[in-house]
Amino acid sequence: MSPKKNDSFSKRTWRLFYPFWLSEHKYWAWGLSLSILGLVGVYVYLVLKLNYWSREFYNTFTDLNLQEFYRLLVVFAGLATMSIITFTIKNYLVHVLEIRWRRYMTHQFTQLWLRHHAYYGLQLNGDGTDNPDQRIQQDIHLFTTQTAGLFFAFFREFVLLIAFLGVLWVLSGEISFTLNGNEVVIHGYMCWAALLISIVGTFISVKVGRPLIRLDFQQEKREADFRYSLVRLRENVEGVALYEGEDREDAIFARRFRSIVRNYYRIIHRMLFVNFWTSGYGQVGAVIPALLAAPKIFGGVIKFGGFMQILGAYRYVQDALSFIVDNFPIIASWKATTQRLLSFAEQATIIRERQLSGESKIHVKRLASLQNVEISDLHVELPNGEILFDEFHCTFTKGKHTLIIGPSGTGKSTLFRTIAGIWPYGAGEIRVPKNDVLMFLPQKPYMPLGTLGEVLCYPNDYQQVPFEIFVDILKKVDLTPLIRRVDEVNDWARVLSLGEQQRVAIARSLIQKPGWLFLDEATSAMEEKAEAQLYKVLAEDLPRTTLVTIGHRSSLKKFHDHVIAVKRKLHVNTMEEPEILVLE
């Protein structure tokens, strides 16, 4: 969905809504939707028949007609059974539609999140895209469920309104009174009464309940932030334990939960007014039709059965006209959910379109005729505008290994991110060989969920790698005990130490055999002897791979042909550009 400035909420929501009905699932979508609408029509027809049945049934009491009473009970059993069957099938089809729609939207949003490094860009800019995991898992579920529920409920009430408006108009007849000496006759007066009451009720409900939209939005955000802090502890249990940071974590939990409680109190205080109004509205709505119809039954115009039919018809008309009043809390929650999804989708789309349109000022070009990695006029900065590199020129020569050294914070890792094409802040051009695979190993390797074999082959399919390859490579990186665990599913980020994870990353590169291997302190958790052994393995097993390493140890120099020393000079009020020294 392409975001457009000044678009209304309804237009933005429409772009979120319609793709499912035009997708490859459109036959299912339309088939289910039309079937549900048809069943709603059947249900309304049965309700209409029951309304007429109620008149005849209650008249049997005033007529003392026992035979007719039993006959109508049989009729009721048939109508009720058909209503139950229709209602049950309709609800089943709605749930099928919801899960199919949710599956489609989940796939679309995960693709939007993953493609063109949108997940990385969203994390960097953070513009209204907090907790994307919750947007995909929870908000899509709420959006599909609430949208389907509200739409079909609205359609049902609309059809009921059309069906019973005529019934109520005929049954209520007319009422006359004298005003300023003139006789005033109002035809279908109960219809007008229902309309007037519902307009007033809807207006007050919107005024009273509007703040719930903002409060629901904030509540979901704060709940997600609290849940994220709990997940962070679960993922970093060792670090917290070593620092004995339990009290600090408890303080973080308490602070975030207090924000939940404060906002929740605002919600329940607002709901106090909403519930007071809707409850009062419901109570008054229950007695008004009796008051309006009382003159007819006391005047002998209609029997008790006709009175009950009028009450039923008025109730259906009033409920239809009061749809917003009765469903405002759900509507408020739906709108807050929709706004969160729209924010996520639009920000991810902006990042995607920026990548596809070439708006990024850092251009990474893949050229078939090129062998080296060439950097021209590179300007790199942090999101806050702090400059890391300016007018940086460099060529990494194929077959010549390069070591990059320098103090922390000088932008070495950011340079790798820029070469990888994921860093958006800056300008310049980077040219890389199109026919070579560039592989990047960060200091803390990513350990995906799954078997150890899947971890070793990530992101490729490990089923294509013979077991003998795993055996040979795990031995070379000194992870022999893990050979028997290749098919074991585990949380390997927890099971393995950082040094073992770095060995796994080296093993991953031995399996994939890239043309270029960029190592960002990828062996820093190992002792120098083990590090040296792994670099020897890389040299022997990957003779056609060019290494570019970020490291601090001088012992790494012997494994590289060139050294780039990055220096930064700090002054009291100014910061000079980084000084790049290339040492042959």
C-alpha positions in Angstrom: 0.0 0.0 0.0 1.5 3.3 -1.1 1.0 6.0 1.5 -0.2 9.4 0.2 -0.1 12.7 2.0 -3.4 14.1 3.3 -5.3 10.8 2.6 -8.3 10.3 4.8 -8.5 7.5 7.3 -11.1 5.7 5.2 -9.0 5.8 2.0 -6.0 4.5 3.9 -8.1 1.8 5.5 -9.5 0.8 2.1 -6.0 0.2 0.8 -5.4 -2.1 3.8 -8.8 -3.9 3.3 -9.3 -4.6 -0.4 -6.1 -6.6 -1.6 -7.4 -9.9 -0.2 -10.5 -9.7 -2.5 -8.3 -9.1 -5.6 -5.6 -11.6 -4.7 -5.1 -15.2 -5.8 -7.5 -16.1 -2.9 -10.3 -14.0 -4.4 -12.6 -16.9 -5.2 -12.5 -18.1 -1.7 -12.9 -14.6 -0.4 -15.9 -13.7 -2.6 -17.4 -17.2 -2.2 -17.3 -17.1 1.6 -18.4 -13.5 1.7 -21.4 -14.0 -0.6 -22.4 -17.2 1.3 -22.3 -15.4 4.6 -24.4 -12.5 3.2 -26.8 -15.0 1.8 -27.1 -16.7 5.2 -27.6 -13.4 6.9 -30.5 -12.8 4.5 -32.0 -16.2 5.3 -31.6 -15.4 9.0 -33.3 -12.1 8.7 -36.2 -13.8 6.8 -36.6 -16.2 9.6 -36.6 -13.4 12.2 -39.3 -11.7 10.2 -41.4 -14.9 10.2 -40.9 -15.2 13.9 -42.1 -11.6 14.4 -45.4 -12.5 12.6 -45.5 -15.8 14.5 -45.3 -13.9 17.8 -48.6 -12.0 17.0 -50.5 -15.2 16.3 -48.9 -17.0 19.3 -49.7 -14.3 21.9 -53.2 -13.9 20.5 -53.9 -17.5 21.5 -53.8 -16.4 25.1 -56.4 -13.7 24.7 -58.5 -16.0 22.4 -58.0 -19.0 24.7 -57.3 -21.2 21.6 -55.4 -24.2 23.0 -55.3 -26.1 19.6 -53.8 -23.1 17.8 -51.4 -22.7 20.7 -50.0 -26.2 20.2 -49.8 -25.7 16.4 -47.8 -22.6 16.8 -45.4 -24.3 19.1 -44.6 -26.8 16.3 -44.2 -23.9 13.9 -41.8 -22.2 16.3 -39.8 -25.4 16.7 -39.3 -25.5 12.9 -38.4 -21.8 12.6 -36.1 -21.9 15.6 -34.3 -25.0 14.3 -33.7 -23.3 11.0 -32.5 -20.1 12.7 -30.0 -22.1 14.8 -28.7 -24.0 11.8 -28.4 -20.8 9.7 -26.7 -18.9 12.6 -24.2 -21.7 13.3 -23.2 -22.2 9.6 -22.9 -18.4 9.2 -20.6 -18.1 12.2 -18.5 -21.1 10.9 -18.0 -19.5 7.5 -17.1 -16.1 9.2 -14.4 -17.9 11.1 -13.1 -19.6 8.0 -13.0 -16.2 6.2 -11.2 -14.6 9.1 -8.4 -17.2 9.3 -7.9 -17.1 5.5 -7.8 -13.4 5.5 -5.4 -13.3 8.4 -3.2 -15.9 6.7 -3.0 -13.7 3.6 -2.4 -10.5 5.5 0.2 -12.1 7.7 2.1 -13.3 4.6 1.9 -9.8 3.0 3.1 -8.1 6.2 5.9 -10.4 6.8 7.0 -10.0 3.2 6.7 -6.2 3.6 8.8 -6.4 6.8 11.5 -8.7 5.5 12.0 -7.5 1.9 14.5 -4.7 1.1 15.7 -4.7 4.7 12.6 -2.9 5.8 12.9 -4.6 9.3 16.3 -3.0 9.6 15.2 0.5 8.4 12.2 0.4 10.8 14.5 -0.3 13.7 16.7 2.6 12.7 14.1 5.3 12.3 11.4 4.0 14.7 8.7 6.2 13.3 5.5 4.8 14.7 6.6 1.2 14.1 7.2 0.0 17.7 6.9 -3.7 18.3 6.5 -4.9 14.7 6.1 -8.5 16.0 2.9 -7.5 17.8 1.6 -5.7 14.7 2.0 -8.9 12.7 0.9 -11.4 15.3 -1.8 -9.6 17.3 -3.0 -6.6 15.3 -3.7 -8.5 12.1 -5.7 -11.0 14.1 -7.7 -8.2 15.7 -8.1 -6.4 12.4 -9.5 -9.3 10.5 -11.7 -10.5 13.3 -13.1 -7.1 14.2 -13.5 -6.0 10.6 -15.4 -9.1 9.6 -17.5 -9.0 12.8 -18.4 -5.4 12.4 -19.1 -5.6 8.7 -21.4 -8.6 8.8 -23.1 -7.3 12.0 -23.7 -4.0 10.2 -25.1 -5.8 7.1 -27.4 -7.8 9.3 -28.7 -4.7 11.1 -29.1 -2.9 7.8 -31.2 -5.8 6.3 -33.2 -6.0 9.6 -33.8 -2.3 9.4 -35.1 -2.5 5.9 -37.3 -5.5 6.7 -38.8 -4.2 9.9 -39.1 -0.5 9.0 -42.0 -1.3 6.8 -43.5 -3.6 9.4 -43.3 -1.0 12.1 -44.6 1.7 9.8 -47.7 -0.3 9.1 -48.2 -1.6 12.6 -47.7 1.8 14.4 -50.2 3.5 12.1 -50.6 7.2 12.9 -50.9 9.4 15.9 -52.6 12.8 16.0 -52.6 15.7 18.4 -53.5 19.4 18.5 -50.8 22.0 18.3 -51.8 25.7 18.4 -55.3 24.8 17.4 -54.2 22.7 14.5 -54.5 18.9 14.3 -51.1 17.3 13.6 -51.0 13.7 12.2 -47.8 11.7 12.2 -47.8 8.6 10.1 -45.5 5.8 11.2 -44.8 7.7 14.4 -42.9 4.8 16.1 -40.4 4.8 13.2 -39.7 8.5 13.6 -39.4 8.0 17.4 -36.8 5.3 16.9 -34.9 7.4 14.4 -34.8 10.5 16.6 -33.7 8.5 19.7 -31.0 6.7 17.8 -29.6 10.0 16.4 -29.4 11.5 19.8 -27.9 8.3 21.3 -25.3 8.0 18.5 -24.2 11.6 18.9 -23.8 11.3 22.6 -22.0 7.9 22.3 -19.5 9.4 19.8 -18.8 12.4 22.0 -18.4 10.3 25.2 -16.4 7.5 23.6 -14.1 9.2 21.1 -11.1 9.4 23.6 -11.2 5.6 23.8 -9.6 5.4 20.4 -6.4 7.2 21.5 -6.4 5.4 24.9 -6.7 2.0 23.3 -3.9 2.8 20.9 -1.7 3.9 23.9 -2.7 0.8 25.9 -1.6 -1.6 23.2 1.7 0.2 22.8 2.4 0.1 26.6 1.4 -3.5 26.9 3.8 -4.4 24.0 6.6 -2.4 25.6 6.1 -4.2 28.9 6.0 -7.6 27.1 9.2 -6.7 25.2 11.0 -5.9 28.5 10.1 -9.3 29.8 11.3 -11.0 26.6 14.6 -9.0 26.8 15.2 -10.5 30.3 14.5 -14.0 29.0 16.9 -13.5 26.2 19.7 -12.1 28.4 19.4 -14.2 31.5 23.1 -14.8 31.8 24.1 -11.1 31.5 21.5 -10.1 34.1 22.6 -12.9 36.5 26.3 -12.0 36.2 25.6 -8.3 36.9 23.2 -9.2 39.6 20.8 -6.9 37.9 17.6 -8.3 39.3 16.6 -5.2 41.2 17.3 -3.0 38.2 15.2 -5.3 35.9 12.4 -5.2 38.5 12.5 -1.4 38.5 12.2 -1.4 34.7 9.3 -3.8 34.9 7.6 -1.8 37.5 8.1 1.5 35.6 6.6 0.1 32.4 3.8 -1.6 34.2 2.9 1.6 36.0 2.5 3.3 32.6 0.0 0.5 31.7 -1.9 1.0 35.0 -2.1 4.8 34.5 -3.5 4.5 31.0 -5.8 1.6 32.0 -7.3 3.8 34.7 -7.9 6.5 32.1 -9.7 3.8 30.0 -11.9 2.6 32.8 -12.7 6.1 33.9 -13.8 6.8 30.3 -15.7 3.5 30.1 -17.5 4.5 33.3 -19.3 7.3 31.3 -19.6 5.1 28.2 -21.2 2.2 30.2 -23.4 4.6 32.1 -24.8 6.0 28.9 -25.2 2.8 27.0 -26.8 1.0 29.9 -29.2 3.9 30.5 -29.9 4.0 26.8 -30.7 0.3 26.7 -33.0 0.6 29.8 -34.9 3.5 28.3 -35.0 1.8 24.9 -36.7 -1.2 26.5 -39.7 0.7 27.8 -40.2 3.4 25.1 -41.9 1.1 22.6 -44.4 -0.1 25.3 -45.2 3.5 26.1 -45.6 4.4 22.4 -47.8 1.4 21.7 -49.8 1.5 24.9 -52.6 3.8 23.5 -53.4 1.3 20.8 -53.8 -1.7 23.1 -55.7 0.2 25.8 -57.8 1.7 23.1 -58.7 -1.7 21.7 -57.1 -1.1 18.3 -54.8 -4.1 18.6 -54.8 -7.3 20.5 -52.0 -8.5 22.9 -50.4 -10.4 20.0 -50.3 -7.3 17.9 -48.8 -5.4 20.8 -46.0 -8.0 21.2 -45.3 -7.9 17.4 -45.0 -4.1 17.5 -42.6 -4.4 20.5 -40.5 -6.9 18.5 -40.5 -4.8 15.3 -39.5 -1.7 17.2 -36.7 -3.5 19.0 -35.2 -4.6 15.7 -35.5 -1.1 14.2 -34.0 0.5 17.3 -31.1 -1.9 17.5 -30.3 -1.4 13.8 -30.3 2.4 14.2 -28.3 2.1 17.4 -25.5 0.0 15.9 -22.8 2.6 16.7 -24.1 3.1 20.3 -24.1 -0.6 21.0 -20.7 -1.3 19.4 -18.7 1.9 20.1 -16.1 0.3 22.4 -15.4 -2.4 19.7 -15.3 0.3 17.0 -12.8 2.3 19.1 -10.6 -0.7 19.5 -10.9 -1.5 15.8 -9.8 2.0 14.8 -6.9 2.0 17.1 -5.8 -1.4 15.7 -6.2 -0.2 12.2 -4.1 2.9 12.9 -1.3 0.8 14.2 -1.4 -1.5 11.2 -1.5 1.5 8.8 1.5 3.1 10.5 3.5 -0.1 10.2 2.5 -0.8 6.6 3.1 2.8 5.4 6.5 3.2 7.1 7.7 -0.2 5.7 6.3 0.8 2.2 8.2 4.1 2.3 11.5 2.2 3.0 10.7 -0.3 0.3 9.9 2.3 -2.3 13.0 4.3 -1.3 15.1 1.3 -2.0 13.3 0.5 -5.3 13.3 4.0 -6.6 17.0 4.6 -5.8 16.3 7.5 -3.5 19.0 6.3 -1.2 22.1 8.5 -1.6 24.3 5.5 -1.0 24.3 3.4 -4.2 25.6 -0.2 -4.1 26.1 -1.3 -7.7 26.7 -5.0 -8.7 28.8 -5.1 -11.9 29.6 -8.3 -13.8 32.8 -6.8 -15.2 34.2 -6.0 -11.8 36.5 -8.1 -9.6 37.3 -5.7 -6.8 35.2 -3.9 -4.2 35.5 -0.2 -4.9 34.3 2.7 -2.8 34.0 6.3 -4.1 33.2 9.6 -2.4 31.6 7.8 0.5 30.0 9.9 3.1 28.6 8.0 6.1 26.9 9.4 9.2 24.8 8.3 12.2 21.0 8.9 12.4 21.7 12.0 14.6 23.9 13.5 11.8 27.3 12.8 13.4 29.8 12.2 10.5 31.8 8.9 10.5 33.4 9.1 7.0 33.6 11.8 4.4 35.0 11.6 0.9 36.3 8.2 1.6 37.8 6.3 -1.3 39.0 2.7 -1.0 39.5 -0.4 -3.1 39.5 -3.9 -1.7 41.5 -6.0 -4.2 40.4 -9.4 -5.2 42.7 -12.0 -3.6 44.3 -9.5 -1.3 43.2 -9.8 2.3 42.6 -6.6 4.3 42.6 -5.9 8.0 40.8 -2.8 9.3 41.9 -1.6 12.8 41.1 1.4 14.9 39.4 2.6 18.1 35.8 1.6 18.9 33.3 4.1 17.6 35.2 5.1 14.5 32.6 3.6 12.1 34.3 0.4 11.1 31.2 -1.8 11.6 29.1 0.9 9.9 31.4 0.7 6.9 30.6 -3.0 6.6 26.9 -2.3 6.9 27.2 0.3 4.2 29.0 -2.2 1.8 26.2 -4.7 2.6 23.7 -2.1 1.4 21.7 -1.9 4.6 22.9 1.5 6.0 20.8 4.4 4.6 22.5 7.4 6.2 25.0 9.0 3.9 26.0 9.3 0.2 28.4 7.8 -2.2 28.9 4.8 -4.5 30.0 1.3 -3.8 30.7 -1.1 -6.6 30.9 -4.8 -5.9 31.4 -7.9 -8.2 28.0 -9.2 -9.4 29.3 -12.8 -9.8 30.7 -13.1 -6.3 28.8 -13.7 -3.1 29.5 -11.3 -0.3 29.1 -12.8 3.2 29.2 -10.8 6.4 30.0 -12.3 9.9 29.2 -10.0 12.8 30.8 -10.2 16.2 27.7 -11.9 17.6 26.4 -14.4 15.0 22.7 -14.9 14.3 21.5 -18.3 15.5 18.1 -19.0 13.9 15.5 -21.3 15.3 15.8 -24.9 14.2 18.2 -27.8 14.0 22.0 -27.2 14.2 22.2 -28.2 10.5 19.8 -25.4 9.6 21.9 -23.0 11.7 25.1 -24.1 9.9 23.5 -23.6 6.5 21.5 -20.4 7.2 20.0 -18.9 5.1 20.2 -21.8 2.7 18.5 -25.2 2.8 20.5 -27.6 4.9 18.8 -30.7 3.3 21.1 -30.1 0.3 24.3 -30.6 2.3 25.5 -34.2 2.9 26.1 -35.2 6.5 29.7 -35.9 5.8 30.3 -32.2 5.0 28.9 -31.3 8.4 31.3 -33.8 10.1 34.3 -32.6 8.2 33.7 -28.9 8.8 32.7 -29.2 12.5 36.0 -31.0 13.1 37.9 -28.2 11.3 36.4 -25.5 13.5 36.9 -27.6 16.7 33.2 -28.4 17.3 33.5 -32.2 17.1 31.1 -32.7 20.1 28.3 -31.1 18.1 28.5 -33.7 15.2 26.0 -35.9 16.9 23.6 -33.0 17.4 23.3 -31.8 13.8 19.6 -32.8 13.6 18.8 -31.6 17.1 16.3 -28.7 17.5 17.4 -26.3 20.2 17.8 -22.6 21.1 21.4 -22.5 20.0 22.0 -18.9 21.0 21.5 -20.1 24.6 23.1 -23.5 24.3 26.4 -22.3 22.7 28.9 -19.9 24.2 29.8 -16.8 22.1 33.1 -18.4 21.1 31.2 -21.5 19.9 28.7 -19.4 18.1 31.6 -17.6 16.3 33.0 -21.1 15.3 29.6 -22.0 13.9 29.6 -18.8 11.8 33.1 -19.7 10.5 31.7 -23.2 9.7 28.8 -21.5 7.9 31.2 -19.6 5.6 33.1 -22.9 4.9 29.9 -24.4 3.7 28.8 -21.5 1.6 32.2 -20.6 0.2 31.6 -16.9 -0.6 33.7 -14.9 -2.9 34.2 -12.2 -0.3 34.1 -12.7 3.5 33.8 -9.7 5.8 34.5 -10.5 9.4 33.6 -7.9 12.0 35.5 -9.1 15.0 34.1 -12.5 14.2 36.7 -14.3 16.2 37.0 -11.9 19.2 35.6 -14.3 21.7 38.4 -16.9 21.0 41.9 -17.1 22.3 44.6 -16.1 19.8 45.8 -19.6 19.2 42.2 -20.8 18.2 41.8 -17.6 16.2 45.0 -18.3 14.3 43.9 -21.9 13.6 40.6 -20.8 12.1 42.3 -18.3 9.8 44.5 -21.0 8.6 41.4 -23.2 7.9 39.9 -20.3 6.0 43.1 -19.9 3.9 43.2 -23.6 3.1 39.5 -24.3 2.5 38.6 -21.0 0.8 41.6 -20.1 -1.4 39.4 -18.1 -3.7 37.7 -16.1 -1.0 39.0 -12.6 -0.2 38.9 -11.7 3.5 38.2 -8.2 4.9 38.5 -8.2 8.7 37.8 -5.8 11.4 39.9 -6.6 14.5 42.0 -5.2 17.3 44.6 -7.9 17.7 48.0 -7.3 16.1 48.3 -11.1 15.7 45.8 -10.8 12.8 48.1 -8.8 10.6 50.1 -11.9 9.5 46.9 -13.3 7.8 46.3 -10.2 5.8 48.1 -8.4 2.9 47.0 -4.8 3.7 46.0 -2.9 6.9 43.7 0.1 7.1 44.1 2.1 10.3 41.1 4.3 11.1 41.9 7.2 13.5 39.7 9.9 14.9 40.9 13.1 16.6 38.6 14.6 19.2 38.7 18.3 20.3 36.7 20.2 22.8 34.0 21.7 20.6 34.8 20.3 17.2 35.3 16.9 15.6 37.6 16.4 12.7 36.8 13.9 10.0 38.3 10.4 10.5 41.8 10.0 9.3 42.3 7.0 7.1 45.8 5.6 7.0 46.4 2.8 4.5 49.4 0.7 5.5 50.9 -1.7 3.0 
